[in-house]
Amino acid sequence: MALRPQRPQSRAEQLAQRDAAQQDVFFREVDDALRQDEMVGLFRRYGRPVALVVLVGLLALGGYLYWDGSNKRAAGEAGEMFTMALDKVEAGNFTAADKELAAVIARGGPGTAAAAKILRGGIAARQDKPAEAARLFAEVAADAGAPGPFRDLATIREVAVKFDSMAPQQVIDRLKPLAIPGNPWFGSAGELVGIAYMKQGRNDLAGPLFAAIAKDKDTPDSLKRRTRQLAGLLGVDAIDDDVARAVAGNAPEAPQAPAAPQPAASAQ
C-alpha cells in the first residue's frame, strides 16, 4: 500500500514554527539569566557566612588531624619507652626503669599509664617501699579512665600490700566482688578473702573457697597447690576428679603375693 505523501507546510505554518522555536530559545535564555541572577544574589547574601563555615571546618579538620597524629606519635613513643623499662626491670635496674615509667605515665594514654603505674608499684614493693607501692596501686584502682582489668589488678595488689594493716572485713569488702568463679581474678582475690575469713575464725567459709580455687581450671598451678593445702588443713577435700585420677594412675602397683608352692607328687 502506497504511503500518502505529506502535505507541504504552508508559509504561515513555517513562520509559526519558527516563532515557537525562537520563543523557546528566548525563554531558555531568560531562565538561565534568572538562575544566574539568583546564584549571584545568594552568593552576595550568604557567600561570606558559607565561606566562614567552610574555613572553620577546614581548620577543625586540620586541627583534628594534627591532634590525632600527635597522639599516635606520643603513643608510639610511650610504647617504646615502656618496652625499654621492661628490659631494665628484667635486668634488675629498677631505678632506671622507674624513671622510664614515670615518663611513660606523663606521655601515654590511659591504658599505658595504668600499666606503667602498676609496674612502678611492683618496683616499689620489691624495693621495700610498701607505702609508695600502695599509693600507686590505689591511684590506678580509683582511676575511672583506666581499663577495668587494670583497676581490678591494682585493687588486688593494693590490698595485698596493705593486708597486714587492714581489718579482715575491709579485705573482704574490697575483694569479694572479684572472688567469684568465672572472674579473671578469682584465684588471687579469693585467696586473700579466704585468709581474711580465717582471721575472722570463719573456717566454714574459708575452706570451701580454697577448694573452689584449687578446682578452678583457670587457676595457676602454684596457686592451686597452695589453696589445696589450705583447704586440706581446714578439713575440706580440694582434689578434683582429674587430679584424683592422675594420682591414682601414678600410684605404684601393689606387689602380687607369691604363688603357693604346689605339693610334690608322691613317689609310686
Helices and strands as residue ranges (DSSP letters): H 11-90, H 94-107, H 110-126, H 130-141, H 148-162, G 163-165, H 168-175, H 186-199, H 203-215, H 221-233, H 241-250
